[in-house]
Amino acid sequence: MKAVLFDRFGEPAEVLRVGDAAAQEPGRNEVCVRMILSPINPSDLLVVRGQYGRLPALPATPGFEGVGIIDAVGPGFFKRLRGLRPGRRVAALNGQGGNWREFVILPARQAVPLADDIPDEQAASFFVNPATALVMIQDVLRVRPGDWLLQTAAGSALGQMVVRLGRRLGFRTINVVRRNETAEELLRLGADEVIATDRERVEDRVRTITKGAGVRFALDAVGGETGLIAVRSLGVGGRMLVYGTLSNQPIPVDPRLLIAGQKRIEGFWLSEWMQAQGVLTILRLFRRIHAMMRVGILTTPVQATYALEHIGEAVRAADKPGRSGKILLKLSPASG
């Protein structure tokens, strides 16, 4: 079968290639999924660059998530309990990576059956961004109706999910973006407040919006000076979750910013959070995501889809700033 491979860490467009990989049969409580689509997420590119928190043995295939159709099932009770059978369309969640190939072997618990009304383009991004947004807001920070939450990188797919969650759950969002064009898009989406850093000073605007109190919660995916802006926007007892490093720069925090008002900065990594949860908690999370995706809350804009053979073009497109949506890899036809 065809797969995207790399045998050294480096820039994705330089080290990724399409080659042949050995086919395997599913073992006990495993399924073989014929992959249809898989997104190119920032975490996938970090793996290829050798900068992710957990790296594979080389040679390896990237790809943490995607959508496909079960081709074969191994023995075991768990797959029957969840209705996993050949021909069933599933979200393929691969915590070890490896989804950028025509067929992938997965533990049955990582194959999530999908409703027919969720299109493949949305099902491909079923987990990484939706689960990160939902867990950070509801399970870790426990944001309540009426609370102010500030987020950086607000124009991203995950940032847009947070805006829609705010409208759905009743909390208010202050969204930090770089350009005024993105600000207008987020306001149309339902953002309460948007601050474009090319036009305004964030801290001043936050003080005005919150009447000097600052925000109770913040999410930062950027780091560097942008992360520092988010820290400065926290009010007394404020908490900030750091879940990304888009700038590749550390946050230069003066400890006195945290001491005054007993503020907290915490890291969040979905993979580690998942490992600490029981099976029932994870299954409930799948159901929550499924329900909110069906009503348009946890949806992902898609900019373009590339064939597997055009992996170089695809990763270059995914790396470009200011994209209008996710870049997807087409791994095999949707049917047939």
C-alpha positions in Angstrom: 0.0 0.0 0.0 1.0 3.7 -0.4 2.0 5.7 2.6 3.7 9.1 3.4 7.1 8.2 4.9 10.0 10.0 6.4 13.3 8.5 7.6 14.9 11.7 9.1 13.5 14.7 11.0 13.5 18.0 9.1 11.3 20.4 7.1 8.2 18.5 6.0 8.4 19.5 2.3 12.0 18.2 2.2 11.8 14.9 4.1 8.4 13.6 3.4 8.0 11.1 0.5 5.4 8.7 -0.8 6.5 5.1 -0.8 5.3 1.5 -0.3 4.5 0.2 3.2 3.7 -3.4 4.3 0.1 -4.3 4.8 -1.0 -5.8 8.1 -3.9 -7.8 9.5 -5.8 -6.5 12.5 -5.1 -8.4 15.8 -7.4 -8.8 18.8 -9.7 -5.8 19.4 -8.1 -4.1 16.4 -9.6 -2.8 13.1 -8.1 -2.1 9.7 -9.4 1.2 8.3 -9.2 2.2 4.7 -8.4 5.9 5.0 -10.3 8.5 3.0 -9.1 11.9 4.3 -6.7 13.1 6.9 -5.9 16.7 8.0 -2.5 18.2 8.2 -2.4 19.6 11.7 0.4 21.7 13.3 1.1 18.7 15.6 1.8 16.5 12.6 4.3 18.9 11.2 6.0 19.2 14.6 6.5 15.4 14.6 8.1 15.5 11.2 10.4 18.4 12.4 11.4 16.4 15.5 9.9 19.0 17.8 6.8 17.2 19.2 6.6 16.0 22.8 6.6 12.3 21.7 8.5 11.2 18.6 8.2 8.0 16.6 11.0 5.6 15.7 12.1 6.1 12.1 11.1 5.5 9.4 7.6 6.6 10.3 4.3 7.9 8.9 2.6 11.0 10.3 -1.1 11.6 10.9 -2.9 11.7 14.2 -6.5 11.7 12.9 -8.7 11.2 9.8 -11.8 9.5 8.5 -12.1 6.1 6.8 -14.1 2.9 6.3 -13.5 -0.3 8.3 -12.0 -2.8 5.9 -11.5 -5.7 8.3 -11.8 -6.5 12.0 -9.8 -8.7 14.3 -11.3 -11.0 17.0 -12.5 -9.6 20.3 -15.6 -8.3 22.2 -14.9 -4.6 22.3 -15.4 -4.0 18.6 -18.7 -5.9 18.6 -19.9 -3.8 21.6 -19.4 -0.6 19.6 -20.9 -1.9 16.4 -17.6 -1.8 14.5 -17.9 -3.9 11.3 -16.5 -3.9 7.8 -18.1 -1.1 5.8 -18.7 1.2 8.8 -17.4 4.7 8.5 -15.3 5.9 11.4 -13.1 8.7 12.7 -9.7 7.1 13.0 -7.8 8.5 16.0 -4.2 7.5 16.0 -2.3 8.7 19.1 0.9 7.1 17.8 0.6 8.7 14.4 0.5 6.8 11.1 -2.8 7.8 9.4 -1.2 9.3 6.2 -1.5 5.9 4.4 -4.1 4.0 2.5 -4.8 1.4 5.3 -4.1 1.7 9.0 -4.4 -0.7 11.9 -6.0 0.8 15.0 -7.2 -0.4 18.5 -11.0 -0.6 18.2 -11.4 1.9 21.0 -9.8 4.5 18.7 -12.3 4.0 15.9 -15.4 6.3 16.4 -18.6 5.4 14.4 -20.0 8.4 12.6 -23.5 9.6 11.8 -24.3 9.7 8.0 -25.0 13.5 8.1 -21.4 14.4 9.1 -19.5 14.9 5.8 -16.1 13.3 5.3 -14.4 16.7 5.2 -15.6 17.4 8.8 -15.2 13.8 10.1 -11.5 14.0 9.0 -10.9 16.6 11.8 -13.2 14.9 14.3 -10.9 14.9 17.3 -7.7 17.0 17.7 -9.2 20.5 17.6 -12.7 19.7 18.8 -11.5 17.7 21.8 -8.9 20.3 22.7 -11.4 23.1 22.6 -14.1 21.3 24.5 -11.8 19.8 27.2 -10.0 23.0 27.9 -13.2 25.0 28.3 -15.5 22.5 30.0 -13.3 20.0 31.8 -10.1 21.9 32.8 -11.0 25.6 33.1 -14.8 24.9 33.7 -15.8 28.3 32.2 -19.2 29.4 33.3 -21.9 31.5 31.5 -21.0 35.2 31.7 -17.2 34.6 32.2 -14.8 36.5 30.0 -12.3 34.3 28.1 -9.4 35.7 26.1 -7.8 33.7 23.3 -4.9 34.2 21.0 -4.7 32.8 17.5 -8.5 33.3 17.5 -8.8 33.1 13.7 -7.6 29.5 13.7 -10.0 26.5 13.2 -9.8 25.9 17.0 -10.2 29.6 17.8 -13.4 29.7 15.7 -14.7 26.6 17.6 -14.1 28.5 20.9 -16.1 31.5 19.6 -19.0 29.2 18.7 -18.8 27.4 22.0 -19.1 30.7 23.7 -22.3 31.5 21.9 -23.6 28.0 22.7 -22.6 27.9 26.4 -23.0 31.5 27.3 -19.4 32.6 28.1 -18.0 35.7 26.5 -14.9 35.8 24.2 -12.2 38.4 23.6 -10.4 37.3 20.5 -6.8 38.4 19.7 -5.8 38.4 16.0 -3.1 40.0 13.9 -5.2 41.5 11.1 -8.4 43.5 11.0 -9.7 41.3 8.2 -9.7 38.4 10.5 -11.5 40.5 13.2 -14.4 41.1 10.8 -14.7 37.4 10.1 -14.9 36.5 13.8 -17.5 39.2 14.5 -19.7 37.7 11.8 -19.2 34.3 13.5 -20.5 35.7 16.8 -17.4 36.8 18.7 -18.2 39.2 21.5 -15.0 41.3 21.1 -12.1 41.1 18.7 -8.8 43.0 19.1 -6.5 43.3 16.1 -2.9 43.8 17.2 -2.1 45.8 14.0 -4.5 48.5 15.2 -4.9 48.4 19.0 -3.0 47.8 22.2 -4.6 44.6 23.7 -4.1 45.4 27.4 -5.8 48.8 27.1 -8.8 47.4 25.2 -9.2 44.5 27.7 -9.3 46.9 30.6 -12.0 48.9 28.9 -14.1 45.8 28.0 -13.9 44.3 31.5 -14.1 47.6 33.3 -10.6 47.2 34.7 -11.2 43.7 36.1 -9.3 41.7 33.5 -10.3 38.3 32.2 -10.9 35.2 34.3 -9.6 32.8 31.7 -7.2 32.8 28.8 -6.0 30.4 26.1 -2.7 30.8 24.3 -1.5 29.0 21.3 1.3 31.4 20.3 3.8 32.0 23.1 6.3 34.8 22.9 5.1 38.4 23.2 1.6 37.4 22.3 1.5 35.0 25.2 2.7 37.7 27.5 -0.1 40.0 26.3 -2.6 37.2 27.4 -0.9 37.0 30.8 -1.2 40.7 31.3 -4.9 40.5 30.5 -5.7 38.2 33.4 -7.6 39.5 36.4 -7.3 38.4 40.0 -7.2 34.7 40.3 -7.0 34.4 36.5 -5.9 31.1 34.8 -4.2 30.7 31.4 -3.8 27.5 29.5 -0.9 27.3 27.0 -1.7 24.7 24.4 0.5 25.7 21.4 3.8 27.4 20.4 3.1 28.9 17.0 5.8 31.6 17.6 8.4 29.1 18.7 9.3 31.7 21.4 9.1 31.4 25.2 6.7 33.6 27.1 8.9 36.3 28.9 6.8 36.5 32.1 7.9 38.8 35.1 7.0 36.7 38.2 5.4 39.7 39.7 2.6 39.5 37.1 1.6 36.2 38.6 2.3 37.0 42.3 -0.1 40.1 42.2 -3.5 38.6 42.0 -2.4 35.0 42.3 -2.6 34.2 38.6 -1.7 30.9 37.1 -0.2 29.7 33.8 -0.7 26.0 33.0 0.2 23.8 30.1 -2.4 21.6 28.3 -1.6 18.7 26.1 -4.6 16.7 24.9 -2.6 13.4 24.6 -1.6 13.5 28.3 -5.1 14.5 29.4 -6.5 11.5 27.5 -4.0 9.1 29.1 -5.3 10.1 32.5 -8.9 9.4 31.7 -10.9 6.2 31.9 -12.6 4.5 28.9 -16.1 5.7 29.9 -14.9 9.3 30.1 -13.4 9.1 26.6 -16.5 7.5 25.2 -18.6 10.3 26.7 -16.2 12.8 25.2 -16.7 11.2 21.7 -20.5 11.6 22.1 -20.2 15.2 23.2 -18.0 16.0 20.1 -20.3 14.1 17.8 -23.4 16.0 19.0 -21.7 19.4 18.7 -20.3 18.6 15.3 -23.7 17.7 14.0 -25.2 21.1 15.0 -22.3 23.1 13.5 -20.5 24.1 16.7 -17.3 22.0 16.4 -16.8 22.3 12.6 -13.6 23.0 10.7 -13.3 25.2 7.6 -11.4 23.4 4.8 -9.3 25.4 2.3 -8.0 22.6 0.0 -7.6 18.9 -0.5 -4.4 17.3 -2.0 -3.8 13.9 -3.3 -1.3 11.7 -1.4 1.2 12.0 -4.3 1.3 15.8 -3.8 2.4 15.7 -0.2 5.1 18.4 -0.8 2.6 20.9 -2.1 0.1 20.0 0.7 2.5 20.5 3.6 3.7 23.8 2.1 0.1 25.0 1.9 -0.5 23.9 5.5 2.5 25.9 6.6 1.4 29.2 5.1 0.2 31.8 7.5 -3.3 33.3 7.0 -4.9 30.2 5.6 -8.7 30.2 5.3 -9.1 26.6 6.4 -7.6 23.2 7.0 -5.5 21.4 4.4 -6.6 17.8 3.9 -4.9 14.7 2.3 -7.0 12.5 0.1 -5.8 8.9 0.8 -8.4 6.9 -1.1 -11.9 7.3 -2.6 -14.8 7.7 -0.3 -16.5 4.5 -1.6 -15.8 1.5 -3.8 
